Amino acid sequence: MSTVIEVTKLNVRYGDFHAVKDLSFQVRRGEFYALLGTNGAGKTSALEVIEGHRPAESGTVRVLGQSPRDRAAVRSRMGIMLQESGFSPDLTVKESVQLIGTLTRRHDDVDRVLGVVGLTRKAGTKVSQLSGGEKRRLDFATAVYGWPELVILDEPTTGRGAATELVVNAWEGNVPVADSLILLVPTLSWVVVAVGLASRLFRWEPRR
């Protein structure tokens, strides 16, 4: 089975603070991989390297066989659901999904994706008028638009009920959205979800 993420002895520092120390793990194609760590463990710092937003201090990271810094090679193949929404409040739901599709160079039927996440009736609604749960559904829609090879879910705690439902449905096969999923697990309630669904659960004990 091929590897979609391979992290070997990753280190990230902020000045004298060692945020990530010698982190190593692999995610194989077709897996739901849950990464469990307490607040401050360095999960988001590691994720920034995996997404290509930050260089590693040392160690190696490969995403879909490429350096994550090569965004042209990786970004269109990977969907990301961030901790909080960053959409323009003046855009509609449909416009927001279309914009992400343009930026990531992924192609899909926007109406199909909105149906998958239960936002069909909100297609013409501005982001500023959405509830917290509806915004999480929009986040998920933009992450899975275009059926990426890999989707990363970064601590989806806001609107947790909606996010849980979407993740469960997606991975149980009711909603086909991606080849592989990686979930950063922040809370006990999400541990229950992860244990029930994940192919593997990696508990990250930070070493400083």
Buried (B, 14 or more C-beta within 10 A) or exposed (E): EEBBBBBBEBBBBEEEEBBBBEBEBBBBBEBBBBBBBEEEBBBBBBBBBBBBEBEBBEBEBBBBEBBBBEBEBBBBBBBBBBBEBEBEEEBBBBBBBBBBBEEBEBEBEBEEBBBBBBBBEBBEBBBEEBEEBBBBBBBBBBBBBBBBBBBBBBBBBBBBEBBBBBBBBBBEEEBEBBBBBBBBBBEEEBBEBBEEBBBBBBEBEBEE
